[in-house]
Amino acid sequence: MVQPDASIELSNEEIGRYSRHLIMPEVAVDGQKKLKAAKVLTIGTGGLGSPLALYLAAAGVGTIGIVDFDVVDESNLQRQIIHGTSDVGRPKIESARDRIKEINPNVEVVAYEEALTSENALDIFKDYDVVVDGTDNFPTRYLVNDACVLLGKPNVYGSIFRFEGQASVFFAEEGPCYRCLYPEPPPPGLVPSCAEGGVLGILPGAIGVIQATETVKLILGAGEPLIGRLMLYDAFNMKFREMKLRKDPNCPVCGENPTVTELIDYQEFCGIPQAVEADRREEGQVPEITVTELNEKLNNSGGLTVLDVREPHEYEVANLGPQGARLIPLGELPQRLVELDQNAHYAVHCRSGARSAKAVKLMQDAGFGDVRNVKGGILAWSDEVDPSIPKY
């Protein structure tokens, strides 16, 4: 899909660097020139964006654009291999640029240290041949898809969660788009993020490399890309499956009579503002206790029973230790309310306060008289009471 530019030549250094490509008839000199002429935009330098950018740089893609506005956190290092320990606290885009240039100084890196929005997406995308989506949220996925359809760009898609990954190429000019597969986003909160549910650190490496492979194939115009196919990867059982995808003639963006002809408010489309407001209302409607107040009551034998509604594996990572808390995961709480004394005084906590707010409401509805939500959960406890408690 990228035509070789007659003005592009390979230096002797590049011929040596890419020699294993040049002896492949599917790539050869013309293919390597296509890679050098290509411009690829990567959305995010996280779990998927890390191996993607590294391999595209090593393969000799001439221009790599990066969109990211986050900073490197220690929790990223388990999977985001483009960043290192010394990069913690740095903007990810700077860390990624330095690593890419270290791998291949011939690559031009174009950095966009800003959030991708409906206002800037078309302007950023327009000069690139391929857009690769390495994000982990639905508003950005729909934004990337719609912008690619409107501009006629291929969208190399990947997603990950726990032990499972997906990959495809959504290219409306030759097949279905992301909306053909997922016309509507799931209700907010139904699908947990990697921050909530976790991800095997190796998994994004596998999916990111597949995205890089598909990108290179698109540039070369070689092989059979994942257009019209969704690849499903189960790392836990080491199985690959494939689903055939069809273009939806009623698709609102790439169908026969599209209704989405310009970029929209994707936060609103995915119901994020309403969900956030609902969570705030739910948390605000239940009585709360701060971690400082809780600590004082526990130290003064304040007669409180602390209830932890996280999962057992979370409890193993971080808990109140000698202060003590009874563990009943939120999913088990409705069936186990009979184990609790309705006349006792309860402080309920989780990781950050959202799940415990739901637990407090549940207990109130069941007739418990004195139940309070621990504001900020165990993260706030670590920040304000006991810094030795690890944060996760």
N, C-alpha and C positions, 0 to 999 in steps of 0.2 A: 504493500500500500504506500510505501515511501519510495519515490523514484530516485535513482542515483543521480547526483548532481555532478555534471561533467567537471565542475571546478574543484570538486573534492578529491584530494589525493591522500594516500596513506604514506606517512613518513617511514623511514627505515625502522625507527623505534617502534612504531605502531605495527609494522609488518612482523617484527619479532614478538611483540606483545600478543598479537591476535593470531599467531601462526597456526594454532590448533583449529581455529575457525577457517582460516584460508585454505586449508587442505581438505575441507569438507565441501563436496560439490553443492550441497544445499545452501551454503553460505558463500564461500569463495570471496574473491576480491570485491565483486559487485555487491554482494550481501553485506560485507563489512563496511563498504561505503554508505549503504543504506542506513546501517546502524549509526554511523558517524553523523549522517545528515538528520537523523531522527530527533524529534523533540517529544519527550514523555513527561507528563505531569503526574506526580504522585501526591495523593491526598493523605497526609499524615506520615509521621516517621515513628510510629509505634510498633506493635508486634508484627503487623503485616508489612508496613512500610520499610522496616529495617532490612530484612533479607531482600526485599524487592529492590530497594535503592542500591544495595551493595552489589547484587548480581547484574543489574542493568549497567552500573558503572564499570564493573569488570568486563562485561561483554562489549563495551565500547559505544554505548548510546551517547551521542554527541552532546545533547542538552537534556538535563534532568531538572525539572521544576519541582519544588517542594512547597506544599502549603502546610504550615503548622504554627501554632502560637503558644504551645505548652512548654513547660520546663521539665528537665529530667528529674525524676524522683527515684529514690532508692528502690521502690517497689516495681519500677519499670525494668530493672536490669535483669530480671528473671527471664525475660522474653525479647526485649527490645535491644537486639545485639549490636545495633549501630552505635549505641551509647556505652560509655564505660563509667567506672566508679568515680573517676576524676571529673566527670561531666555533671555529676549531681548538682542541681541548682542552676545549670546553664540552660539557655533556650535550646530546645531540641533541634531547631533548625540550624543553629551554629554547630552543634555537636555533629549532626548528620553531614553538614557541608564539609567539615574538616575530615571526617572519616572517608567520605566519597573521594575527596581530592587526594587523600593518602593512598587509596586503592588505585585511582587512575587520574593523574593530573591533567589528562587530555580532555576530561569531561568538563563542560560548563555547567555550573550549578546556579539556578535562578531561585532565589529564596523569597517566599511570600510569608512574612511573619504576621499573619492576620487570620482571623476566622473567615472561613468560606461562607459567603452569604448570597442571597438572591441579588444583591446589588453589585457584587464584584465577580461572580462566578463566570458569566459569559465573557467578560473582558479578560479574565485570567486564562480561560480554556481556549480561546480562539486561535492562538498561535501554536497549539500543540497537536501532534498527530494522534496520540493515544493518551487517554486519561485512565489512571489506575486508582481505584477506590480502596483505601486501606483504613477506612473509618469504622467506628463501632457503635454508631447511633443512627436511628431511622431518619430523622430530619435531613442529615447530610447525605445519606444514601439516595433519598428521593431527589434532593437537590442536584446531586452529581448526575443521576440518571436523566432528569429532565433537561439539564443544561447540555448534556451530550447528545440527546435526541434533537434538540433545537439547533445544535451546531453541526450535526451529522458526524459526531466523533464516536469511536468505539470506547466502551466503558468496561474495563477489565475488573471484574467484581470478585471480592473474597470476603468471607466472614468466618469467625471462630467463636467457639464457646466450649469450655471444659475440654472434652476429648474430641469434639466434632467440628468439622470445617466444611465450607462450601466454596466453590469457585465456578465462574462462568464468564463469558464475554457477551455483554449486551450491546448489540450494534443494530439499531433500528433499520438501517439501510439494507441489512442482509438477514435480519432475524428479529426475535423478540427483544423487548427492553425489560428493565427491572419491574416496571409496573404491569407488564404482561404476566409475570410470575406472581407478584404481590401487588394487586390493585390498590389495596388499602393497608395502612400500617396497623399492627396489632394495638390493642388498647394500652396506654401507658402503664408500665409496671408489670405487664403480663410476661414479657420476655426479659429476664434479668440480664444486666450487662456483665462483662467480664469482671468488673470491679465488685459486683455483687455475687456472682456465681463462680468466679475463678476460671482459669484457663491453664492447661498444660503448657509450660513454657516453650516446649519444642514444637507444638502444633502450629503456631503462626509461621514458623520457619518453613514447614511443609507447604502450607497454603500460599505464603508469600513467594516461594520459589515457583509454584505453579503459575501464579500471576505474572512473574517475571518471564517464564517460559512462553506464556500466551502472548505477552507483549512483544517479545522478540520475534515470534512467528508472524504476528500481524505486520511488523515492520518489514520482515523479509518477504512477506506474501507466500510463505511456505507452510506445508503441513496442513492439518485440519484443526482449525481453532475451535474453541468451545462455544461457538455461536450456535444457539438453539439447543444447547446441552447444559445441564447443571450437574457438576461433579460433586458427589457427597463423600466425605472421608470420615471414617470412624477409626480414630487412632487407637482407641481402647482395644478393639477387636481386630485392628489392622485390616479393614475392609474398605474397598472403593465401590461405589455404586454410581450409576448415571441415570439421570432423568431426561427424557426428551422434552423440549420446550417448544411451544408453538406461539406464533405471533397472534395476539388477540385483536381481532378486527375492531373490537369496541374499546380498545385501550384509549384512555383519555389523552395520552400524549403522543403515541405513535400509531394509533388506529386510523381507520378510514375517515372518521369525522372527529378529529381531536378537539377537545374542549380546553386543554391546557396548552396555550399558545405563547405563554410567557411564564417566567419564574414567579412562584407564589410565596406566601409565608409558610415555610415548611415546619416551623415550630407549631404554628396554629394547626396546620394540616395533620400533624401527628398528635395533636391534643396535649402538648407539653404544658402550655400555660395553665390550662384547666386542671390538669393532674397535679401540678405543683401547688396550685391554689387549694385544691381539695385536700392534699396532704397537710398543708399549713392549717387549714380549718380543722382537720381531724386532730392534729397535734395540739392546736390551740384550744380545742374543746375539752380536752382531758386535763385534770389537775397534774401539775408538774412539781418536781423537786430537783434542785440543782445538785451536781455532784459534791459541791462543797457542803451543802446542807445535809446530804446523805452521809458524808464522811463524819460530820459532827455527831449526827444521831447514832451512827454505828459505834463511834468511840465513846459515846455517853450512854450506851445501852438503851437506845431510844425505843426499843420494842418494835422495830421494823423487821419484816421478813423481806429479803431481797430476792426477786424472781428474775432469772435470766432466761429470755425467750429466744436465744440464738441456737444454732445447731451444735451438736457435741464437738464436731471438729473445730468449730470456731472457739468454743470454750477452752479447748486444749491450747490454742494459740495464745489467748489472753483471757484472764479472769481476775476476779477481785482477790484471789488468794486467801489469806487468813481472815479477811473480812467476811468471806463466804457469801454464796448465793445459791439458791436452788435452781437447777437447770430443768426447764420444761420448754422444749422448742415450740414456737408459735403454732406450727401445724398440728401438734399434739394437744395443745391447751384445751380446746373445746371438750375433748374426751376425758381430760384429766382434772377438770375443775373440781370434781368430787373429792379429789385428794387434798384440797385446800380448805382451810377454815375461813368461812365468810366473815367472821368477826375479827380476824387478824388485820394488821396494818401492813400494806404492801408497797414496796418501791420496785417497779418493773423496769428492767433495762435490756438493751440490745447493743448493737454496734454503734449506732448513731442516734437512735431515738424514734425511728419511723415504725419499725416492727413493734416496739414496746408500746407505742401509742395505740396501735391496733389491739394489742393485748389488754391494755387498760380499758378500752371501750368494750371489749368482749366481756371482761370481768364485771364491769359496771352493769352491763345489760343482764348479767347472770345474778345480780343481787349483791355483789361485793360492795361494802360501804366505803372503805378507805383504801383507795388504790391510786398511786401516783406514778407518773411517767418520769424516769430519770432523764432529764434534758441533756441531749448530746451523747448519751450512752457511754460505752467504755472508752470511746475516743476522747470524750471530754474528761473522763476520769484520769486518763493518761496525761492529758494536757494540764489539768488543774490540781490533781491530787497526788498521783503517783507516777512520775515519769518513767519508772522502771517497767511499767506495764507496756508491752510492745503494741504498736499500732499496725493494723493490717488493712 
